[in-house]
Amino acid sequence: MRPTFFSTLLIIFAIIHSSQCDFNTDFIITSGDGRAKILNKGSELQLSMDEITGSGAETINSFMYGKFDMQMKFVPGNAKGTVTAFYLNSKQINHNEVDFEFLGGTDPSQYFLSTNVFINGRGSREQYFKFWFDPTTDFHTYTMLWTLKQIIWYIDGTPIRVFRKGDGTITLPYVENQALKVQVSIWDGSAWTQPVDWTQAPFTAWYQNYNARACVINGNNTNNNTSCENSAFLMNQELSADDSKKMADVQKKYLGYNYCNDPGKQFENTAKECAINSP
């Protein structure tokens, strides 16, 4: 059967500009059985975890490329074993994913930030950072910029990591061809980090001022990305010389683990990835 005009409307691309987050209209709660709460007329999301379960939410929209900001404040006190997350995920079997994951410690000075990239189901591209501030006392802005050429992670406007598709001479596997949702969660990371002290429960993290300047995609076919790829804002964002210097400084001072230096994480393209993404 030939596709009709109406069937083509199932795939719609549009550049959106979100200036005011409303968690009531932009997100749906996906887990937690009441432990996730939208507060203050939709301006704040509160995620909690106890010994029974954690909680989470995700955007109603899916995206192909964009800039995603979230202000977050993490579990205070003894939060060891807790993982608070803000990430992009295609939710497919061989999925693509871009991560901010925040690993709690026995006190705020022990918090770590994990960044990672999954491409066609394979991750193992972790970089861990120490914080240069207490992430539990005030809100800070965490940003993922995903373009046709590269992904950049920012904290309060300072770039901390870049992951590029290529350098002009080579092209590597990349986060593409799958639309991603924004997801947030708090979960039990005992099997990954260290055992949770459940006597400290419940554990609560806060999210506010979500903003997405991104290309919304409806439908499952992501082959026709013309309007997304032609967005000058999304496609032409590059690290300036000053930003590259700031990123190099952050990595020199605060990068605690880099998969590039781990003999157990050396896969087919690891050496090439690391060569084009080093500051």
C-alpha positions in Angstrom: 0.0 0.0 0.0 1.3 3.4 -0.9 1.8 5.7 2.1 -0.8 8.4 2.4 -0.4 12.0 3.2 -1.8 11.3 6.7 0.7 8.5 7.3 3.6 10.8 6.6 2.3 13.0 9.4 3.2 10.3 11.9 6.8 11.5 11.6 7.1 15.2 12.5 10.2 17.2 13.2 10.3 20.6 14.9 12.8 22.7 16.7 11.5 23.6 20.1 12.4 26.3 22.5 11.5 25.6 26.1 11.9 28.5 28.4 9.9 27.4 31.4 9.8 23.8 32.6 6.6 22.3 33.8 7.2 18.8 35.1 3.4 18.2 35.0 3.3 18.6 31.2 6.9 17.8 30.1 7.5 14.6 32.1 5.7 11.5 33.2 6.5 9.6 36.4 7.7 6.1 35.5 8.5 4.4 38.8 8.4 4.9 42.6 4.9 4.1 43.7 4.4 7.6 45.1 8.1 8.3 45.8 8.4 10.7 42.9 6.6 14.0 43.5 6.0 17.0 41.3 5.8 20.2 43.5 5.4 23.9 43.3 3.0 24.0 40.4 5.2 21.8 38.3 8.4 23.7 38.7 10.2 21.1 40.9 10.6 17.3 40.8 11.5 15.4 43.9 12.7 11.8 43.7 13.1 9.6 46.7 14.3 6.1 47.5 13.9 3.7 50.5 14.7 0.1 51.0 11.7 -0.9 48.9 12.4 1.0 45.7 13.7 4.1 44.1 11.8 6.4 41.7 12.1 8.0 38.2 10.5 10.0 35.5 11.0 10.7 31.8 10.1 13.2 29.1 7.0 12.7 27.1 8.9 13.9 24.0 11.8 12.1 22.3 14.6 14.0 20.7 17.2 13.9 17.9 19.9 16.3 19.0 19.6 19.2 21.4 20.9 21.0 24.5 19.4 19.7 27.8 19.8 21.6 31.1 18.7 20.5 34.5 19.4 22.1 37.9 19.9 19.4 40.6 20.6 19.1 44.2 21.6 15.7 45.6 21.1 13.5 48.7 22.8 15.1 51.7 24.6 13.4 54.5 25.5 9.7 54.3 24.3 8.8 50.8 26.7 6.0 50.0 25.4 3.5 47.5 22.8 5.9 46.1 22.9 6.9 42.4 21.1 10.0 41.2 20.8 10.2 37.4 20.1 12.6 34.6 20.5 11.0 31.2 19.4 10.5 27.6 18.2 7.1 26.6 16.7 5.5 23.5 15.1 2.6 25.4 15.9 0.1 22.8 17.6 -3.3 23.1 20.8 -2.1 21.4 20.3 1.3 22.8 22.1 4.6 22.7 22.5 6.6 26.0 24.3 9.6 27.3 24.8 9.7 31.1 25.2 12.0 34.1 25.2 9.7 37.1 26.0 11.0 40.6 27.4 8.5 43.1 26.8 9.3 46.8 29.4 8.8 49.5 29.5 8.8 53.3 29.5 12.6 53.2 29.2 15.2 50.5 32.9 15.4 49.9 32.8 11.7 48.8 30.4 12.3 45.9 31.6 11.3 42.4 30.2 12.1 39.0 30.2 9.4 36.4 29.7 10.3 32.7 29.2 7.5 30.1 28.2 6.9 26.5 26.4 3.8 25.2 26.3 3.2 21.4 24.3 0.3 20.0 24.1 -1.2 23.5 27.8 -0.9 24.5 28.9 1.5 27.2 32.2 1.1 29.1 33.2 4.7 28.2 33.1 6.0 31.8 34.9 9.0 33.1 34.6 9.8 36.8 35.0 13.3 38.3 35.4 14.6 41.8 33.3 17.7 42.7 34.9 21.0 43.4 31.9 22.1 45.4 29.3 20.5 47.7 26.6 19.2 45.3 24.1 18.7 48.2 23.6 22.3 49.5 22.6 24.3 46.4 21.3 23.7 43.0 23.8 23.5 40.1 23.2 23.3 36.4 24.1 20.1 34.5 24.0 20.2 30.7 24.3 17.7 27.9 24.8 19.1 24.4 24.2 16.5 21.7 24.9 17.5 18.1 25.5 15.8 14.8 29.3 16.1 15.5 29.8 15.8 19.3 28.5 15.5 22.8 29.6 17.9 25.5 28.9 17.6 29.2 28.8 20.9 31.3 28.6 21.8 34.9 27.4 25.4 35.5 28.4 26.3 32.0 32.0 24.8 32.3 32.7 21.9 29.9 34.1 18.8 31.5 34.1 16.2 28.7 33.6 15.9 25.0 32.8 12.8 22.8 33.3 13.4 19.1 32.0 11.5 16.1 35.2 12.0 14.2 38.0 14.5 13.5 37.6 15.1 9.8 39.8 12.1 8.8 38.0 9.3 10.6 34.3 8.6 11.5 33.6 6.5 14.6 30.4 4.9 16.0 28.2 7.6 17.5 25.0 8.4 19.2 22.7 8.7 16.2 19.8 7.1 14.4 17.8 6.6 17.6 15.6 9.2 19.2 16.3 9.7 22.9 14.2 10.6 25.9 15.4 12.6 28.9 15.3 10.4 32.0 15.9 11.1 35.7 16.0 8.6 38.6 17.4 7.7 42.0 18.3 4.1 42.5 20.2 1.6 44.7 23.8 1.3 43.4 25.0 -1.1 46.1 26.0 -3.7 43.5 28.0 -1.0 41.6 29.5 1.3 44.2 29.1 0.5 47.9 26.3 -0.8 50.1 23.5 1.6 51.0 23.0 2.3 54.7 19.3 1.9 54.8 19.2 3.4 58.3 19.6 6.8 56.6 16.6 6.3 54.3 14.6 7.8 52.8 17.1 9.4 50.3 15.8 12.4 48.3 17.2 14.4 45.3 15.7 17.5 43.7 15.4 18.6 40.1 14.3 22.0 38.8 14.5 24.4 35.8 14.7 21.7 33.1 15.2 23.3 29.7 15.5 21.7 26.3 16.4 23.4 23.1 16.1 20.4 21.0 14.6 18.7 17.9 11.5 16.8 18.8 10.7 13.6 16.9 7.4 11.8 16.9 7.3 8.3 15.4 9.9 5.6 15.0 11.6 6.5 11.8 14.7 8.7 12.3 16.1 8.5 8.8 14.8 11.9 7.7 16.6 14.2 10.1 16.9 17.1 7.6 15.3 19.7 9.8 17.2 18.6 12.8 20.6 18.5 11.0 19.9 21.9 9.4 19.5 23.6 12.7 22.5 26.0 12.9 22.1 26.1 16.7 22.3 22.4 17.1 24.9 21.5 14.5 27.4 24.4 14.8 28.1 24.4 18.5 31.9 23.9 19.0 34.2 24.2 21.9 36.0 27.5 21.8 39.7 27.7 22.6 38.8 29.1 26.0 36.3 26.3 26.7 38.8 23.7 25.6 41.3 25.2 28.1 38.6 25.2 30.9 37.8 21.5 30.1 41.5 20.6 30.2 41.9 22.3 33.6 38.9 20.5 35.0 40.2 17.1 33.8 43.6 17.8 35.1 42.3 18.6 38.6 39.2 16.5 39.0 39.2 13.5 36.6 39.6 10.5 38.8 39.0 7.6 36.4 39.2 7.5 32.6 38.3 4.4 30.6 41.0 5.4 28.1 43.6 4.3 30.7 41.9 1.1 31.7 43.4 -2.0 30.1 40.1 -3.8 30.7 38.2 -1.3 28.6 40.1 -1.4 25.4 37.8 -2.3 22.5 38.0 -2.0 18.7 37.7 1.8 18.5 38.8 2.9 22.0 42.3 4.2 21.1 40.8 6.3 18.3 38.0 7.6 20.5 40.4 8.6 23.2 42.8 10.2 20.8 40.2 12.6 19.3 38.5 13.4 22.6 41.5 14.2 24.8 41.7 17.9 25.8 
